[in-house]
Amino acid sequence: MSYTFVGDREGVYDRTSPIEMTQVNPQPVQPATEIQLPDIDDFSHITLHQAARDGKTDVIKQRLSKLASKNQARFQKLVNKRDEDNTTPLHYAVRYGQVEVVKLLVELGAVIDISGEDGASPLHYAARFRANLSRPSASRQVSQVIAGGENGTVPDGVVETNIGVVAAPLTHAISSNSLGEVNQAMSQVPSADESLIQFFVNECKGDVNVKDSYGSTPLHYAASKSNVTAIKELLKCDGINVDATDASGSTPLHCAATEGNVEIVEALLEAGSDSREKDYEGMTPIHFACTDGNPETVKLLFEYAERKGDLLDMLEDRNREGETALHSAVEGGYIDIVEICLKKGAKVKARRGNLAQPLHIAAINGYVDIAKLLVAHRAKIEARNANHETPLHKAAAFNKIFMDNYTPLLVAASEGHTDVVSKLLREGADLQVKNIHDKTAIFLAAEENRVDTLKVILENENAKALINECDRYENTPLHVAAMNGYASVVQALLGNKAKINARNEDENTPLHLAAKNGKIRTVLELIKSDPTIINDEDEASNTALHLAAIEGHIKCCKALLEKGAEVDARSAKGHLKVANILLDYDSPVDPTDKTKTTPLHLAAKEGHAEMVTLLLSKGADITLTDLSGRNCLDLAADHSRKEAAMAIVKDEQWIDVLKNKSWEQTVAEAVFNRCVKESNHHVEDKKYELTFYYEFLEDIYLDWSDGGDATSETSSVASFSMEDVAEDEEFRKIQGSAGVAEAVTQLEKKDSHPLMIMVKNKREQLLGHPLVTFLLDYKWKTFGRYIYYFKLALYCLFLMFLTGYTVYLTEHGPVCANGTVVDRGTADESSVLYILWIRVGRIVILVLASMHILSELFQLVYQLRQYFSWENLLEWGVYVLAIVYVADEFQESLDTSCSTAKKTIGALSIFLAWMALVLFIRKFPKLGIYVVMFTSILYTFTKFFMIYVLFLVAFALSFFTLFYDPKQSVRGFGEPSRAIVKTAVMMIGEFDFDDLFNSPDQDVPDVAWFIFIVFLIIMTLILMNLLIGLAVDDIKGVQEQAVLERQAMLVDLAMDVEKALPRRLRKRLIPEREVVRPNQYEGFKGYWYSPPSSAQEVQVALKPNKSSLEVLSDRTDELQETVLGMKNRLKTMQCNQEEIHKMLAGIVKKLDAIVEGDDDEDDQLF
């Protein structure tokens, strides 16, 4: 048996409209690169599947031609071979609309009903990906898809993926989209008269009702993707089963109703599809249309049913749950569909399986408008479901959704309906039931201060076991009663053996909560019941006195102190009266907690300047540090508490506090992060704002003594007013100045600026912080770039005239021989070029060079030792050589221009001048980074240069020895110096091999061959590649380093320019803050005003991902906290054992209700 290939057309079939693509992401099949080479071996990298996908009929023919005549079995197997996604070449060809490939593969013996992944046949794919010619947007997109975009690339929005998931179960695909969404932009469409559906069914006699593994037919596929064209073509096929069911019993009409495509639904109905067919769940198409909110489909189905005369039957059709179409519409919340159903005569009182009517469903879901509509159509409000619940019950449940799982007993206990509670308990109501917050009836009664109700509940025999039941936060009824100050409830609970020292999840006892909220009578009641609980600690080692002091409850503090509470509380909220009371009771001024935090640390951290002053006056140690090594001034700086910092600085021991060593880069970075604030807009929104506070970096002229508040988040400890401390003798000793002006002068020095300190200490991470980059950008745009561009313009003017002078003089100058002029040259002293470049040019060169030299002298005086650098030396060389070069031209004659020295000076001058321009460009915003990268690579080469020179000299001297010929000393190896240059040239491939080894006049020693071969290996191959590797190996690292080096140069430039400005102007130009909208710059404005970093880059810099080490550290901290909590719980258990005997006390007699009183208003601090 043999095969004959027909048709010689090559290339991809013309595509005229989009094909749908899935958005799931299995590994995509990569298209082969389209190259035109004749050999079959050149296509060996293209698989048959790829060729079918891309329409490469020539590749398919070449790959199969030889195999067809040699091995028929293997040939047949290869044509129908499945790849790792269980997909054959025929599937791919159908998927991508390659009509010619499909026909070729079928002709070659491809099985047309072969199953792919999940049993999908090529006909399934044809139905799934048939061009939907009814979509107008397809024709507009196809040209881009065929051309691959403007530049041969796939247009934006195209998602290219594997077809392996295309045959997932249809019913699952409808809900989970496992088949993927349509991506029209990648479609490739055959014309209508070349439909693959018609080809498979009519020409290949394929089974139009073929099913995949889930029972779905091609008609299911087309309906589920709303492919009108495919539907119409399939319905024209003979033998089509319009009511074929899949594995869930769904027909294509079910799928179409779900998708809501009216045209497809209408086509299926006209083809005879059963509009009331039920799936295995009893769902009809009208159920699906109502459930998914497709009103137009609902109308169409009802109209069709009316024409057939079975509208009422359709409205009464029920699924397995007994739901009608009206139930489904109400449950979905689609009021327009509900209205349609009611107008068509749906029964508003229809009941489903649990006897619930549509009004019940609306009440459960809170659909008020739907409920009103149902009531307007005479829905019965008193109707009860199987649980005897009315819609009103359900509505109440909805309105109390935060109190879900409420029973009548819980509601009655919460509302204080004592008689109802008593009746329910007699009828056997479950007292152990809890709501979703784990609150029992006892808890709710205690929480709402329902004393009488609580007593009735506690009389129940089952109540005693529930009196200590906790809510989800481990609070007992006694906790919540104590917290709210319900003294009568507390008495009732204690009288019924409530656990007085029970702890919640924060290790708080009822006494802690009462003290924290200032409930004095409750505190006294608890202490009266058990005095030993007064010094119990919570998980933060706080006693009741601590908590009362922290919250500022004066009377409560006094009551606890009188009852014997230990006097070592700390105040973190700045309550001076409380602090004075504690100190009057001999409280230690520097007690520490588990983190070595003292009251002074807390006051400084929270910014309570008066509290800081009080504690320091009482002898608090200013030098103590916490567990992290921070003292009080560090904490004030970390939290930007300027007034607290001023109070510390004014203390007598203020010098000692500045000696702390805890200021590290991480601290500065954290402070920098706090100085950048983001707006609430999305990061890509044009209104997105970044506010930068520069007070930490620009604090020379700031004066904090005039206004400002203690809660400012952008204040610098280093920026306190000099006026406040200028009279301090110690300050004078350290500062060396008695006046504010002199102090500011010291701070104005370039070396004292925070930015220069970062540069000197190589704080690369801080220099790259957005706060620094935006400050430098501000300085650059405000004054830096204008001065820079002015200097650059002057230098370019100088360079232009120097270049013109050199070129003109070289071309038209005198011709010399042996140091004398033999020809005056072609210079025309009356020509424009001569006047411009020689007469005017030499004057301009002298003036500009002199101006630059004066500028360099000024810098030398200003910078002193810092001035000497190779950049400045290069500029000196340029200007001095330029002056010497043009000086003799003032003799008005060209005769003196005949010395070799003049040409040498001119060559050096013009060379150094252009090199200096490169240095100028280093500070250019867009190009400077590349110059810095070049200098970095050059520096790397210089470190290797010594090794390079050793190799070079070794081979040069060897060649000099071997090839030296005194008779031909002008050759490359005639002198040692020339030999070195010649060897260096040979490294780039200029060997002059014939002159060296094949010259008839030259006897080449045998060893020369050996040394030359070694030279080729070492110098040409190894060394040159090593040099290239050094340059490009770590190019990314070089680039990052170049960015930081350029930042350092910008800092230096900004400081120099800023220093040159008058002080008044400088004070006006230094910003305190800046608001930037990084997304608003486009075009030329974007080039000129755009910020140095995008909004996304700033976000990444402010919120970097944690390293594995940092994650491990966080987990370690969490583990330590867990261990500490376990330790506290063990202590609680010990206390419980000591108090167990006290649980034998009798029930307290009934007491009159006592209104709980709090602290008097005049004693409150807030």
WOMOQUI-V765735 format. One record per run of one state. SS is the DSSP state (h for helix, s for strand, l for the rest). FROM is the first residue (numbers start at 1). LEN is the number of residues. Records with the same first field share a line. If there is no record, write none. Layout:
SS=FROM-LEN, FROM-LEN
This chain:
l=1-39, 44-4, 55-2, 71-1, 80-2, 83-5, 96-3, 108-9, 120-2, 130-7, 148-22, 177-7, 187-5, 195-1, 204-7, 212-5, 225-3, 236-16, 260-2, 271-14, 292-3, 309-2, 317-8, 333-2, 344-7, 352-5, 366-2, 377-7, 385-5, 400-1, 404-4, 416-2, 427-14, 448-3, 459-5, 467-10, 485-2, 496-14, 517-3, 530-1, 536-8, 552-2, 563-13, 585-14, 607-2, 618-14, 639-3, 650-4, 658-7, 675-1, 679-11, 694-23, 720-2, 725-4, 736-4, 749-1, 753-1, 761-3, 768-2, 813-2, 818-2, 824-8, 868-2, 892-8, 922-6, 964-2, 969-7, 987-6, 998-8, 1033-2, 1061-2, 1070-3, 1077-6, 1090-5, 1103-5, 1139-1, 1145-16, 1164-3
h=40-4, 48-7, 57-14, 72-8, 89-7, 99-9, 117-3, 122-8, 137-11, 170-7, 184-3, 192-3, 196-8, 218-7, 228-8, 252-8, 262-9, 285-7, 295-14, 311-6, 325-8, 335-9, 358-8, 368-9, 391-9, 401-3, 408-8, 418-9, 441-7, 451-8, 464-3, 477-8, 487-9, 510-7, 520-10, 531-5, 544-8, 554-9, 576-9, 599-8, 609-9, 632-7, 642-8, 654-4, 665-10, 717-3, 722-3, 729-7, 740-9, 750-3, 754-7, 764-4, 770-43, 832-36, 870-22, 900-22, 928-36, 966-3, 976-11, 993-5, 1006-27, 1035-26, 1063-7, 1083-7, 1095-8, 1108-31, 1140-5, 1161-3
s=82-1, 88-1, 211-1, 217-1, 351-1, 357-1, 384-1, 390-1, 676-3, 690-4, 815-3, 820-4, 1073-4
